[in-house]
Amino acid sequence: MQGSSVQSNNRLGTVDIHFTTTAVHGTLILERELEEADLTKLIEQIDEDLVLSADMPRDDFLVSVYVGKDVGFYSDEYFAEESDSSSGFDEDEEE
């Protein structure tokens, strides 16, 4: 998700959307706090641009909003490299 408008290049956070048979659930994680008016505008834009464009029937769009920070991105490749370079997280070293 990039910005609160299509023209903006400022990253605000990420959104995960899950479709069920009756509702759409969204989890919005913002990297900074927004004013209530800006937040509702952003949710409406997500609804218009992503949810409604999926063309799936729904009774409601339920959104949980969190504020946090990005601490990293991990993949299988990262863990494969990490396991090659270390002997383990839990291991106690004895002398």
Backbone as JSON, one array per atom type, in Angstrom:
{
  "sequence": "MQGSSVQSNNRLGTVDIHFTTTAVHGTLILERELEEADLTKLIEQIDEDLVLSADMPRDDFLVSVYVGKDVGFYSDEYFAEESDSSSGFDEDEEE",
  "N": [[0.85, -1.16, 0.0], [0.73, 2.05, -0.95], [0.83, 5.19, 0.17], [-1.88, 7.57, 0.88], [-3.22, 8.42, -1.23], [-3.47, 7.8, -4.73], [-1.51, 9.18, -6.12], [0.53, 9.61, -4.33], [3.83, 8.94, -3.06], [4.63, 8.18, -0.58], [5.17, 5.76, 1.75], [2.79, 4.22, 3.77], [2.15, 1.92, 5.13], [1.13, -1.52, 5.4], [-1.36, -3.71, 3.99], [-3.42, -6.48, 4.53], [-5.72, -8.56, 2.99], [-8.54, -10.58, 3.3], [-10.89, -12.69, 1.91], [-14.09, -13.89, 2.67], [-17.06, -15.94, 2.59], [-19.12, -14.26, 3.33], [-18.11, -11.83, 4.27], [-15.46, -9.37, 4.09], [-12.25, -9.3, 5.38], [-9.88, -7.12, 6.68], [-6.53, -6.35, 7.53], [-4.8, -3.71, 8.59], [-1.72, -2.29, 8.8], [-0.13, 0.37, 9.96], [2.67, 2.55, 9.52], [2.91, 4.87, 10.83], [0.96, 7.07, 12.89], [-2.31, 8.2, 11.9], [-4.57, 10.91, 11.33], [-8.03, 10.66, 12.25], [-9.83, 11.28, 10.15], [-8.17, 11.03, 7.88], [-7.52, 8.35, 8.1], [-10.01, 7.05, 7.77], [-10.53, 7.85, 5.18], [-8.44, 6.55, 3.84], [-9.13, 3.84, 4.32], [-11.55, 3.75, 2.94], [-10.54, 4.15, 0.35], [-9.01, 1.82, 0.03], [-11.09, -0.01, 0.1], [-12.52, 0.73, -2.24], [-10.52, 0.53, -4.3], [-9.31, -2.03, -4.01], [-10.95, -4.01, -2.68], [-13.65, -3.83, -3.7], [-13.02, -4.01, -6.39], [-12.38, -6.64, -6.7], [-14.69, -7.88, -7.22], [-16.4, -9.54, -5.71], [-19.15, -10.76, -3.9], [-20.23, -9.27, -0.82], [-21.09, -8.77, 2.64], [-20.02, -7.07, 4.49], [-17.13, -4.99, 5.2], [-14.58, -5.51, 7.18], [-12.19, -4.03, 9.18], [-9.16, -4.18, 10.88], [-6.96, -2.06, 12.54], [-3.59, -1.26, 13.04], [-0.7, 0.28, 14.53], [2.66, 0.32, 13.86], [6.11, -0.66, 13.32], [8.27, -1.52, 10.62], [10.32, -4.24, 10.98], [11.81, -6.04, 9.62], [12.23, -8.33, 6.83], [11.57, -11.59, 6.07], [12.42, -14.73, 4.61], [12.33, -18.07, 3.17], [14.79, -18.36, 1.94], [16.41, -16.6, 3.41], [16.47, -17.92, 5.91], [17.72, -20.29, 5.18], [20.28, -19.4, 4.48], [21.02, -18.34, 6.94], [21.05, -20.61, 8.59], [23.18, -21.95, 7.49], [25.32, -20.35, 8.24], [25.34, -20.24, 11.0], [25.31, -22.13, 14.08], [23.02, -22.47, 15.54], [20.21, -21.11, 17.35], [19.4, -21.69, 19.97], [21.46, -22.99, 21.2], [23.72, -23.53, 23.87], [26.88, -22.3, 24.65], [29.59, -24.09, 25.8], [32.38, -23.98, 27.96]],
  "CA": [[0.0, 0.0, 0.0], [1.54, 3.24, -1.06], [0.19, 6.48, 0.35], [-3.33, 7.64, 1.05], [-3.79, 8.71, -2.54], [-2.75, 7.09, -5.78], [-0.39, 9.98, -6.57], [1.53, 9.73, -3.28], [4.88, 7.93, -3.02], [4.99, 7.96, 0.81], [4.66, 4.48, 2.27], [2.08, 4.34, 5.04], [2.12, 0.63, 5.81], [0.71, -2.66, 4.59], [-2.71, -4.2, 4.21], [-3.72, -7.87, 4.15], [-7.16, -8.67, 2.78], [-9.01, -11.96, 3.23], [-12.29, -12.76, 1.49], [-14.88, -15.04, 3.1], [-18.31, -16.01, 1.83], [-20.06, -13.19, 3.71], [-17.45, -10.56, 4.62], [-14.05, -9.19, 3.74], [-11.51, -8.9, 6.56], [-8.63, -6.45, 6.38], [-5.61, -5.97, 8.6], [-4.04, -2.56, 8.12], [-0.63, -1.97, 9.72], [0.43, 1.67, 9.58], [3.99, 2.83, 10.07], [2.76, 6.08, 11.64], [-0.44, 7.36, 13.18], [-3.02, 9.1, 11.0], [-5.78, 11.52, 11.85], [-9.2, 9.81, 12.0], [-10.36, 11.57, 8.82], [-7.26, 10.45, 6.9], [-7.63, 6.91, 8.22], [-11.25, 6.6, 7.13], [-10.34, 8.07, 3.74], [-7.58, 5.47, 3.37], [-9.92, 2.61, 4.32], [-12.48, 3.86, 1.81], [-9.78, 3.95, -0.88], [-8.71, 0.39, -0.04], [-12.34, -0.66, -0.26], [-12.82, 1.01, -3.65], [-9.47, 0.09, -5.22], [-8.92, -3.43, -3.87], [-12.02, -4.93, -2.28], [-14.74, -3.8, -4.68], [-12.51, -4.4, -7.71], [-12.32, -8.1, -6.74], [-16.01, -8.28, -7.73], [-16.94, -10.64, -4.91], [-20.23, -10.26, -3.03], [-19.89, -9.2, 0.6], [-22.02, -8.07, 3.51], [-19.32, -6.05, 5.26], [-15.68, -4.9, 5.11], [-14.13, -5.37, 8.57], [-10.77, -3.67, 9.15], [-8.41, -3.96, 12.12], [-5.87, -1.13, 12.24], [-2.5, -1.26, 14.01], [0.42, 1.16, 14.23], [3.9, -0.36, 14.21], [7.21, -0.37, 12.42], [8.84, -2.65, 9.89], [11.57, -4.65, 11.6], [12.55, -6.93, 8.73], [11.5, -9.18, 5.89], [12.23, -12.89, 6.15], [11.96, -15.72, 3.65], [13.03, -19.34, 3.28], [16.18, -18.14, 1.54], [17.1, -15.99, 4.55], [16.7, -18.93, 6.93], [18.71, -21.24, 4.66], [21.59, -18.76, 4.62], [21.28, -18.2, 8.37], [21.4, -21.92, 9.16], [24.51, -22.3, 7.0], [26.35, -19.54, 8.87], [25.34, -20.37, 12.46], [25.02, -23.47, 14.53], [21.7, -22.54, 16.17], [19.81, -20.01, 18.23], [19.21, -22.15, 21.33], [22.61, -23.7, 21.72], [24.57, -22.89, 24.87], [28.29, -22.6, 24.43], [30.25, -24.53, 27.03], [33.83, -23.8, 27.93]],
  "C": [[0.89, 1.22, 0.0], [0.67, 4.48, -0.92], [-1.31, 6.43, 0.51], [-4.01, 8.11, -0.22], [-2.92, 8.04, -3.58], [-1.49, 7.85, -6.2], [0.76, 10.04, -5.55], [2.56, 8.61, -3.37], [5.34, 7.65, -1.59], [4.35, 6.68, 1.3], [4.0, 4.73, 3.62], [2.09, 3.04, 5.82], [1.74, -0.47, 4.85], [-0.72, -3.04, 4.93], [-2.79, -5.64, 3.72], [-5.23, -7.97, 4.07], [-7.51, -10.14, 2.6], [-10.5, -11.96, 2.94], [-12.92, -14.03, 2.05], [-16.18, -15.02, 2.3], [-19.26, -14.85, 2.15], [-19.4, -11.84, 3.96], [-16.02, -10.55, 4.1], [-13.36, -8.66, 5.0], [-10.19, -8.28, 6.12], [-7.83, -6.2, 7.64], [-4.7, -4.9, 8.03], [-2.99, -2.23, 9.18], [0.04, -0.7, 9.21], [1.79, 1.87, 10.22], [4.0, 4.12, 10.88], [1.27, 6.32, 11.87], [-1.01, 8.34, 12.17], [-4.18, 9.73, 11.75], [-6.96, 10.63, 11.46], [-9.76, 10.03, 10.6], [-9.49, 10.96, 7.72], [-7.34, 8.93, 6.91], [-8.9, 6.4, 7.54], [-11.19, 6.79, 5.62], [-9.49, 6.95, 3.14], [-8.34, 4.15, 3.31], [-10.92, 2.63, 3.18], [-11.77, 3.64, 0.48], [-9.41, 2.48, -1.06], [-9.95, -0.38, -0.47], [-12.64, -0.48, -1.75], [-11.8, 0.37, -4.6], [-9.19, -1.41, -5.18], [-10.09, -4.37, -3.61], [-13.11, -4.97, -3.34], [-14.28, -4.26, -6.05], [-12.38, -5.92, -7.83], [-13.64, -8.69, -7.2], [-16.53, -9.53, -7.04], [-18.03, -10.07, -4.01], [-19.79, -10.27, -1.56], [-20.96, -8.45, 1.36], [-21.33, -6.92, 4.23], [-17.82, -6.12, 4.97], [-15.2, -4.55, 6.51], [-12.62, -5.14, 8.58], [-10.24, -3.48, 10.56], [-7.2, -3.12, 11.77], [-4.87, -1.14, 13.39], [-1.46, -0.23, 13.56], [1.68, 0.45, 14.72], [5.0, 0.04, 13.26], [7.72, -1.65, 11.79], [10.18, -3.0, 10.53], [12.36, -5.63, 10.75], [11.63, -7.71, 7.83], [12.26, -10.5, 5.82], [11.6, -13.86, 5.17], [12.71, -17.03, 3.9], [14.51, -19.19, 2.94], [17.0, -17.55, 2.68], [17.44, -17.06, 5.58], [17.69, -19.99, 6.47], [20.11, -20.67, 4.81], [21.98, -18.66, 6.08], [21.69, -19.53, 8.99], [22.77, -22.39, 8.67], [25.61, -21.57, 7.76], [26.36, -19.63, 10.39], [24.97, -21.79, 12.85], [23.68, -23.59, 15.25], [21.46, -21.42, 17.15], [19.81, -20.45, 19.69], [20.45, -22.75, 21.97], [23.4, -22.89, 22.72], [26.0, -23.3, 24.58], [28.91, -22.96, 25.77], [31.74, -24.36, 26.87], [34.52, -24.83, 28.76]]
}
